[in-house]
Amino acid sequence: MPTDLAGGAAGTVTATVERGPRIAAVLIAFGWHLVINLPAVLGNWPQYRLPWVVGAGWLVFSAVGLVAAVNLLRGAPSPTWPLVGVLLLVDVLVFACTPASLVFDSANFGWATLGWFVVLLLWGRRIPALVAVLAVGAAIALVGILALRGAGAADLSRYAMAVYGNATLPIAMMIAVNLLGTLAGSTARAAAARTAIETERAAAGRMHQSRRDRLAALDRTAGAILTELAEGRADPADPAVQRRCALEASRLRRLIAESDDVPDPLLHELRACVDVVERNGLPVDFVAVGTLPPLPVEIRRQLAEPLTTTLTAATRWARLTVVGQPDEVVVSLTTPGTSTTTAEPGGTGDTIGRAGDDFSAVAGEVEYVYEENEELVWVQTRWRAA
């Protein structure tokens, strides 16, 4: 299976597995911001130096978190670093407006909530990015504490505990989510690889059985003419017997050519048929135009088989033309008309046209057309992409 398909399957599974953790991260961030921070801000409103700045900061935090949450749940990218910068700026302003007595309180909401909103913005990124932002937040907090409360041992101890508490859970969640995504992606890729192997194995088995069936059919038809020749019931000098032998040889050569690893399998198989009739002295003008797209064996077989009988029945000359395009392949054969010329769709062995007939039939994805008059026989097969 192509790498891009495996990667796409892994990405889909990873996104599905992460859906729950993403919702949980959003609920934690906004739950903390609404249930813990909002009552603390409203309850301590008069104590702030500039309450309206703190209120505006709370709203800005909410807006940034909303943008990050919506994009995260939709799988859309966010302007990560500009929004992280906005959060850090609000954190600085809230510190500047918070009195010394509330520095370690939920009223100083920027410090405690920064980590969870940054998780929403940095989702799926490497852990060092989150650690770096939290380190900047911790540096802002240290400067604020030193400026507001001094360098007391008790305050520094509380600061260290607060830094540990504010950073541990967001980092732990980010690590868990990254590990979960990695595990889900590797599991999906392994499952896709197993499916591809099983599909290829089944296809190879079907192709092998098809080749065995065709070989058995050739054994019956070619064996019949060889038996008639050996028993003297068929005359090697009879043109009809010669055409039968050429037809069976052409089919056998094409069956062998189907398994060759060549750049243009259809041209290779047609050349094998042309080679048989050229060995009998028939001049064949073989022209290929354009680039052929990759075609499965069944399509190549349906394109080549209907021309085999007409080609082997030709007596003076033949012109075989192949035109290839990305979404279409046309194979046509022109040869002088004779009373013995026959045509067969799909290699069934049934004679379906003689002089004066004009008809077309569709075999699978390949269209078959046969026309004959007193002067020329024209046979065409055409494949069009679905």
C-alpha positions as CSV (number, residue, x, y, z in Angstrom):
1,M,0.0,0.0,0.0
2,P,1.3,3.5,-0.8
3,T,2.9,5.4,2.0
4,D,0.4,8.3,1.7
5,L,-2.5,6.0,2.2
6,A,-1.0,4.4,5.3
7,G,-0.2,7.9,6.6
8,G,-3.8,9.0,5.9
9,A,-5.2,6.0,7.8
10,A,-2.8,6.7,10.7
11,G,-3.9,10.4,10.8
12,T,-7.6,9.5,10.8
13,V,-7.2,7.0,13.7
14,T,-5.0,9.4,15.7
15,A,-7.6,12.2,15.3
16,T,-10.4,9.8,16.4
17,V,-8.4,8.6,19.4
18,E,-7.5,12.1,20.5
19,R,-11.1,13.4,20.3
20,G,-11.8,12.5,23.9
21,P,-8.6,14.0,25.4
22,R,-9.2,17.2,23.4
23,I,-12.6,17.6,24.9
24,A,-11.2,16.8,28.3
25,A,-8.5,19.5,27.9
26,V,-11.1,22.1,26.9
27,L,-13.4,21.2,29.9
28,I,-10.5,21.5,32.3
29,A,-9.3,24.8,31.0
30,F,-12.7,26.5,30.9
31,G,-13.9,24.7,34.0
32,W,-10.9,26.2,36.0
33,H,-11.4,29.6,34.4
34,L,-15.1,29.8,35.1
35,V,-15.6,27.9,38.3
36,I,-12.3,28.9,40.1
37,N,-11.1,32.1,38.5
38,L,-14.3,34.0,37.9
39,P,-15.6,33.9,41.5
40,A,-12.1,34.8,42.8
41,V,-11.9,37.8,40.5
42,L,-15.4,39.0,41.3
43,G,-14.9,38.4,45.1
44,N,-11.7,40.4,45.2
45,W,-12.7,43.1,42.7
46,P,-12.3,46.1,45.0
47,Q,-8.7,45.0,46.0
48,Y,-7.2,45.2,42.6
49,R,-5.2,48.2,41.7
50,L,-7.0,48.5,38.3
51,P,-10.0,46.2,38.5
52,W,-11.1,47.0,34.9
53,V,-7.7,45.8,33.6
54,V,-8.1,42.5,35.5
55,G,-11.6,42.1,34.2
56,A,-10.5,42.8,30.6
57,G,-7.7,40.4,31.1
58,W,-10.1,37.7,32.2
59,L,-12.2,38.3,29.0
60,V,-9.1,38.2,26.8
61,F,-8.1,34.9,28.4
62,S,-11.6,33.6,27.7
63,A,-11.5,34.8,24.0
64,V,-8.1,33.3,23.4
65,G,-9.2,30.0,25.0
66,L,-12.4,30.0,22.9
67,V,-10.5,30.4,19.7
68,A,-8.0,27.7,20.7
69,A,-10.8,25.3,21.7
70,V,-12.8,25.7,18.6
71,N,-9.8,25.2,16.3
72,L,-8.6,22.3,18.4
73,L,-12.0,20.5,18.2
74,R,-12.3,21.2,14.5
75,G,-8.8,20.2,13.8
76,A,-7.9,23.6,12.3
77,P,-4.7,25.4,13.0
78,S,-4.5,28.4,15.3
79,P,-2.2,31.4,15.2
80,T,-0.3,29.7,18.1
81,W,2.5,32.0,19.0
82,P,0.7,35.3,18.7
83,L,-2.0,34.0,21.0
84,V,0.6,32.6,23.4
85,G,2.1,36.1,23.5
86,V,-1.3,37.6,24.3
87,L,-1.7,35.2,27.2
88,L,1.7,36.0,28.6
89,L,1.0,39.8,28.3
90,V,-2.3,39.4,30.2
91,D,-0.4,37.4,32.9
92,V,2.0,40.3,33.3
93,L,-0.8,42.8,33.6
94,V,-2.7,40.8,36.1
95,F,0.4,40.4,38.3
96,A,0.9,44.2,38.1
97,C,-2.7,44.8,39.2
98,T,-2.9,42.1,41.9
99,P,-2.1,43.2,45.5
100,A,0.7,41.4,47.4
101,S,-1.8,39.5,49.6
102,L,-3.5,37.9,46.6
103,V,-0.4,36.8,44.6
104,F,-0.7,33.2,45.5
105,D,-4.6,33.3,45.4
106,S,-6.9,32.3,42.5
107,A,-7.5,36.1,42.1
108,N,-4.1,36.1,40.3
109,F,-5.7,33.9,37.6
110,G,-3.1,34.3,34.9
111,W,-0.4,32.3,36.5
112,A,-2.5,29.4,37.5
113,T,-4.5,29.1,34.3
114,L,-1.8,29.9,31.8
115,G,-0.7,26.2,31.4
116,W,-4.1,24.8,30.4
117,F,-4.8,27.4,27.8
118,V,-1.3,27.0,26.4
119,V,-2.0,23.2,26.1
120,L,-5.0,24.0,23.9
121,L,-2.8,26.2,21.6
122,L,0.2,23.8,21.5
123,W,-1.7,20.6,21.1
124,G,0.2,18.1,19.1
125,R,3.5,19.9,19.4
126,R,6.6,18.7,21.1
127,I,6.8,18.9,24.9
128,P,9.8,21.4,24.9
129,A,7.5,24.1,23.4
130,L,5.1,23.8,26.4
131,V,8.0,23.7,28.9
132,A,9.5,26.8,27.4
133,V,6.2,28.8,27.7
134,L,5.6,27.6,31.2
135,A,9.2,28.6,32.0
136,V,8.5,32.1,30.8
137,G,5.3,32.1,32.9
138,A,7.4,31.0,35.9
139,A,9.9,33.8,35.3
140,I,7.1,36.4,35.1
141,A,5.8,35.0,38.4
142,L,9.2,35.1,40.1
143,V,9.7,38.7,39.1
144,G,6.2,39.6,40.3
145,I,6.7,37.9,43.7
146,L,10.1,39.5,44.2
147,A,8.6,42.9,43.3
148,L,5.5,42.6,45.5
149,R,6.6,40.5,48.4
150,G,10.3,40.4,48.5
151,A,12.7,37.3,48.6
152,G,11.4,35.7,51.8
153,A,12.1,32.0,52.2
154,A,8.5,31.2,52.8
155,D,7.3,33.0,49.7
156,L,10.0,31.3,47.6
157,S,9.0,27.9,48.9
158,R,5.3,28.7,48.0
159,Y,6.5,29.9,44.6
160,A,8.4,26.6,44.0
161,M,5.3,24.6,45.0
162,A,3.0,26.7,42.8
163,V,5.4,26.4,39.8
164,Y,5.4,22.6,40.3
165,G,1.6,22.4,40.6
166,N,0.9,24.7,37.7
167,A,3.3,22.9,35.3
168,T,3.0,19.2,36.3
169,L,-0.5,18.5,35.2
170,P,-0.4,20.3,31.8
171,I,2.9,18.7,30.9
172,A,1.7,15.2,32.1
173,M,-1.4,15.6,29.9
174,M,0.6,16.7,26.9
175,I,3.0,13.7,27.3
176,A,0.1,11.3,27.6
177,V,-1.7,12.7,24.6
178,N,1.5,12.5,22.5
179,L,2.2,8.9,23.5
180,L,-1.4,8.0,22.8
181,G,-1.3,9.6,19.3
182,T,2.0,7.9,18.5
183,L,0.7,4.5,19.7
184,A,-2.6,5.0,17.7
185,G,-0.7,6.0,14.6
186,S,1.7,3.0,14.7
187,T,-1.2,0.6,15.4
188,A,-3.1,2.1,12.4
189,R,-0.1,1.8,10.1
190,A,0.5,-1.8,11.2
191,A,-3.1,-2.7,10.6
192,A,-3.1,-1.0,7.2
193,A,0.1,-2.8,6.2
194,R,-1.4,-6.2,7.2
195,T,-4.6,-5.4,5.2
196,A,-2.5,-4.4,2.2
197,I,-0.4,-7.7,2.4
198,E,-3.6,-9.7,2.7
199,T,-5.2,-7.9,-0.2
200,E,-2.1,-8.4,-2.4
201,R,-1.9,-12.1,-1.4
202,A,-5.6,-12.6,-2.3
203,A,-5.1,-10.7,-5.6
204,A,-2.1,-12.8,-6.4
205,G,-4.0,-16.0,-5.6
206,R,-6.8,-14.9,-7.9
207,M,-4.4,-14.0,-10.7
208,H,-2.6,-17.3,-10.3
209,Q,-5.9,-19.2,-10.6
210,S,-6.9,-17.2,-13.6
211,R,-3.7,-18.0,-15.4
212,R,-4.1,-21.7,-14.5
213,D,-7.6,-21.6,-15.9
214,R,-6.5,-19.9,-19.1
215,L,-3.6,-22.3,-19.5
216,A,-6.0,-25.2,-19.1
217,A,-8.2,-23.7,-21.8
218,L,-5.2,-23.2,-24.1
219,D,-4.2,-26.8,-23.4
220,R,-7.6,-28.0,-24.6
221,T,-7.7,-25.9,-27.7
222,A,-4.0,-26.2,-28.7
223,G,-4.1,-29.9,-27.7
224,A,-7.0,-30.4,-30.1
225,I,-5.2,-29.1,-33.1
226,L,-2.0,-30.9,-32.2
227,T,-3.9,-34.1,-31.8
228,E,-5.6,-33.6,-35.2
229,L,-2.2,-33.0,-36.8
230,A,-0.6,-36.1,-35.1
231,E,-3.5,-38.3,-36.2
232,G,-3.5,-37.0,-39.8
233,R,-7.0,-35.5,-39.5
234,A,-5.6,-32.0,-40.1
235,D,-3.4,-30.9,-43.1
236,P,-0.5,-28.6,-42.2
237,A,-0.7,-27.1,-45.6
238,D,-4.4,-26.1,-45.1
239,P,-4.6,-22.3,-44.6
240,A,-7.4,-22.8,-42.0
241,V,-5.2,-25.2,-40.0
242,Q,-2.3,-22.7,-40.2
243,R,-4.6,-19.9,-38.9
244,R,-5.7,-22.1,-36.0
245,C,-2.0,-22.9,-35.1
246,A,-1.1,-19.2,-35.3
247,L,-4.1,-18.3,-33.1
248,E,-3.1,-20.7,-30.4
249,A,0.5,-19.7,-30.6
250,S,-0.5,-16.0,-30.3
251,R,-2.6,-16.7,-27.3
252,L,0.2,-18.7,-25.6
253,R,2.7,-16.0,-26.3
254,R,0.4,-13.3,-24.8
255,L,-0.2,-15.4,-21.7
256,I,3.5,-15.7,-21.2
257,A,4.1,-12.0,-21.9
258,E,1.5,-11.0,-19.2
259,S,3.9,-12.1,-16.4
260,D,6.9,-10.1,-17.8
261,D,8.0,-7.1,-15.8
262,V,8.2,-4.4,-18.5
263,P,7.5,-0.7,-18.6
264,D,4.5,-1.0,-21.0
265,P,2.9,-4.4,-20.5
266,L,0.1,-3.9,-23.1
267,L,2.6,-3.1,-25.8
268,H,4.7,-6.0,-24.8
269,E,1.8,-8.4,-25.0
270,L,0.7,-7.0,-28.4
271,R,4.2,-7.3,-29.7
272,A,4.2,-10.9,-28.7
273,C,1.1,-11.5,-30.9
274,V,2.6,-9.5,-33.8
275,D,5.8,-11.5,-33.6
276,V,3.8,-14.8,-34.2
277,V,2.2,-13.6,-37.4
278,E,5.4,-11.8,-38.6
279,R,7.2,-15.2,-38.4
280,N,4.7,-16.5,-40.9
281,G,5.6,-13.8,-43.3
282,L,2.8,-11.3,-42.7
283,P,4.0,-7.6,-42.7
284,V,2.5,-5.8,-39.7
285,D,2.7,-2.0,-39.2
286,F,2.7,-1.5,-35.4
287,V,2.3,2.1,-34.2
288,A,2.1,3.3,-30.6
289,V,1.1,6.9,-29.8
290,G,1.1,8.6,-26.4
291,T,1.8,7.2,-22.9
292,L,-0.2,4.2,-21.6
293,P,-1.5,4.4,-18.1
294,P,-1.1,1.4,-15.7
295,L,-3.7,-1.2,-16.6
296,P,-4.6,-4.4,-14.7
297,V,-4.2,-7.7,-16.4
298,E,-7.9,-8.2,-17.0
299,I,-8.2,-4.8,-18.8
300,R,-5.2,-5.5,-20.9
301,R,-6.6,-8.9,-21.8
302,Q,-9.9,-7.4,-22.9
303,L,-8.1,-4.9,-25.0
304,A,-5.8,-7.4,-26.8
305,E,-7.9,-10.6,-27.1
306,P,-10.6,-9.5,-29.6
307,L,-7.9,-8.5,-32.1
308,T,-6.1,-11.9,-32.0
309,T,-8.3,-13.8,-34.4
310,T,-8.5,-11.1,-37.0
311,L,-4.7,-10.6,-36.8
312,T,-3.9,-14.3,-37.3
313,A,-6.5,-14.5,-40.1
314,A,-4.9,-11.6,-42.1
315,T,-3.2,-12.8,-45.3
316,R,-1.6,-9.7,-46.9
317,W,-0.9,-7.0,-44.3
318,A,-2.1,-5.6,-41.0
319,R,-1.9,-2.3,-39.3
320,L,-2.1,-2.3,-35.5
321,T,-2.4,1.1,-33.7
322,V,-2.3,1.8,-30.0
323,V,-3.2,5.3,-28.7
324,G,-2.7,6.0,-25.0
325,Q,-3.9,8.8,-22.8
326,P,-4.1,9.1,-19.0
327,D,-7.8,8.2,-19.0
328,E,-8.2,6.3,-22.2
329,V,-6.5,3.6,-24.3
330,V,-7.6,2.7,-27.9
331,V,-6.3,-0.4,-29.7
332,S,-7.3,-0.8,-33.4
333,L,-6.5,-3.2,-36.1
334,T,-7.0,-2.7,-39.9
335,T,-6.4,-5.5,-42.5
336,P,-7.8,-6.3,-45.9
337,G,-11.1,-8.1,-45.8
338,T,-11.4,-11.8,-46.7
339,S,-14.2,-14.3,-46.6
340,T,-12.4,-16.2,-43.9
341,T,-12.0,-13.3,-41.5
342,T,-13.7,-13.7,-38.1
343,A,-13.7,-11.7,-34.9
344,E,-14.3,-12.7,-31.3
345,P,-15.0,-10.4,-28.3
346,G,-13.1,-11.2,-25.1
347,G,-11.5,-14.3,-26.5
348,T,-14.7,-16.5,-26.2
349,G,-14.0,-18.2,-29.4
350,D,-17.5,-17.3,-30.9
351,T,-17.6,-15.9,-34.4
352,I,-19.6,-12.7,-34.1
353,G,-19.1,-10.9,-37.4
354,R,-18.8,-11.4,-41.1
355,A,-18.9,-9.3,-44.2
356,G,-21.5,-6.5,-44.0
357,D,-21.9,-6.7,-40.2
358,D,-21.5,-3.5,-38.0
359,F,-22.0,-3.7,-34.3
360,S,-20.5,-2.9,-30.9
361,A,-20.6,-4.5,-27.5
362,V,-19.3,-3.6,-24.1
363,A,-17.3,-6.1,-22.1
364,G,-16.7,-4.8,-18.6
365,E,-14.9,-1.5,-18.8
366,V,-13.7,-2.1,-22.4
367,E,-15.8,-1.2,-25.5
368,Y,-15.5,-3.5,-28.5
369,V,-16.3,-2.5,-32.1
370,Y,-16.0,-4.6,-35.2
371,E,-16.7,-3.5,-38.8
372,E,-16.1,-5.4,-42.1
373,N,-16.8,-4.7,-45.7
374,E,-15.5,-6.1,-49.0
375,E,-12.2,-4.2,-48.8
376,L,-11.2,-3.8,-45.1
377,V,-11.7,-5.3,-41.7
378,W,-11.5,-2.8,-38.8
379,V,-11.5,-4.0,-35.1
380,Q,-11.2,-1.6,-32.2
381,T,-11.2,-2.0,-28.4
382,R,-11.4,1.1,-26.2
383,W,-10.9,1.5,-22.4
384,R,-12.1,4.6,-20.6
385,A,-11.4,5.4,-17.0
386,A,-14.5,5.2,-14.8
